[in-house]
Amino acid sequence: MKSTTIHVSVLRSHYRIFVLAARLVRKECGADAPNAVALIQFQLINRTPGGIAKDYFDCIGDCAARRRVRVALPRKPRQPSREMKAGGGLRALRSVHPEDVSRN
């Protein structure tokens, strides 16, 4: 599936908040700090629908609606079961080291 890019309009006053946040991050991280656009993208990436809904209800103060929203966590891929090796995977017991040829 192709990813689509959409353009979202942001009010100048809202964008200014991200610019100020980028300055705060730059004070701590230095030259590696993200800019305002990167901070906005960070807010949008890897979010779940339930998480976004819960954040919205937190902001407007509707605790009852927040509790009704279920957040489905992505399932971890199931790992294949490990097969047992013959003999339980233990090494064969040896009474003589292979380097010791004098005891043949």
PLY file of the C-alpha trace (Angstrom):
ply
format ascii 1.0
element vertex 104
property float x
property float y
property float z
element edge 103
property int vertex1
property int vertex2
end_header
0.00 0.00 0.00
1.39 3.36 -0.98
1.73 5.90 1.77
0.02 9.16 1.04
1.14 12.58 2.12
-1.39 15.18 3.15
-0.81 18.80 4.03
-2.28 20.07 7.28
-2.81 23.74 7.92
-1.51 24.96 11.25
-2.30 28.35 12.68
0.73 30.55 13.12
0.10 30.76 16.88
0.04 26.95 17.14
3.16 26.61 15.03
4.89 29.14 17.28
4.34 26.74 20.22
6.30 24.04 18.38
9.05 26.54 17.52
9.38 27.41 21.22
9.36 23.71 22.12
12.13 23.10 19.57
14.18 25.82 21.27
13.70 24.13 24.64
14.79 20.79 23.19
17.79 22.44 21.52
18.98 23.74 24.89
19.19 20.16 26.15
20.24 18.29 22.99
22.35 20.84 21.18
22.83 20.59 17.43
21.09 17.19 17.24
17.75 18.68 18.33
14.73 18.40 16.01
13.15 21.48 14.49
9.49 22.48 14.82
8.36 20.41 11.81
10.11 17.31 13.17
8.35 17.81 16.52
4.97 18.02 14.77
5.73 14.83 12.83
6.83 13.14 16.05
3.42 13.96 17.55
1.66 12.31 14.60
3.74 9.20 13.97
3.16 5.81 15.64
-0.08 6.79 17.32
-3.02 4.44 17.80
-6.62 5.56 17.25
-7.48 4.71 20.85
-4.49 6.65 22.15
-5.48 9.74 20.16
-9.07 9.48 21.42
-7.91 9.13 25.03
-5.61 12.15 24.67
-8.53 14.17 23.31
-10.81 13.18 26.18
-8.03 14.02 28.66
-7.77 17.52 27.19
-11.49 18.26 27.26
-11.91 16.68 30.71
-14.38 13.91 29.81
-13.08 11.15 32.08
-16.12 8.90 31.60
-15.66 8.83 27.83
-11.93 8.23 28.27
-12.60 5.10 30.32
-14.94 3.73 27.64
-12.31 3.97 24.90
-10.38 0.75 24.49
-6.80 0.91 23.35
-5.89 -2.16 21.33
-2.19 -2.80 21.63
-0.56 -4.31 18.56
0.04 -8.01 19.01
3.57 -9.27 19.09
4.35 -11.75 16.35
4.22 -15.27 17.68
7.62 -16.85 17.99
8.01 -20.36 16.63
8.39 -23.00 19.30
11.87 -24.36 19.73
12.23 -27.95 18.70
13.98 -30.32 21.06
17.13 -31.89 19.72
17.72 -35.59 20.06
19.24 -36.36 23.43
17.85 -33.16 24.91
20.56 -31.09 23.27
23.25 -32.33 25.65
26.71 -33.15 24.40
27.73 -36.76 24.48
29.76 -37.60 27.53
33.37 -38.44 26.77
35.79 -40.09 29.13
38.80 -38.96 27.12
39.48 -35.60 25.50
39.86 -35.84 21.71
43.33 -34.33 21.92
44.56 -37.08 24.25
45.50 -39.90 21.81
47.72 -41.71 24.32
44.75 -43.41 25.98
43.46 -45.21 22.87
0 1
1 2
2 3
3 4
4 5
5 6
6 7
7 8
8 9
9 10
10 11
11 12
12 13
13 14
14 15
15 16
16 17
17 18
18 19
19 20
20 21
21 22
22 23
23 24
24 25
25 26
26 27
27 28
28 29
29 30
30 31
31 32
32 33
33 34
34 35
35 36
36 37
37 38
38 39
39 40
40 41
41 42
42 43
43 44
44 45
45 46
46 47
47 48
48 49
49 50
50 51
51 52
52 53
53 54
54 55
55 56
56 57
57 58
58 59
59 60
60 61
61 62
62 63
63 64
64 65
65 66
66 67
67 68
68 69
69 70
70 71
71 72
72 73
73 74
74 75
75 76
76 77
77 78
78 79
79 80
80 81
81 82
82 83
83 84
84 85
85 86
86 87
87 88
88 89
89 90
90 91
91 92
92 93
93 94
94 95
95 96
96 97
97 98
98 99
99 100
100 101
101 102
102 103
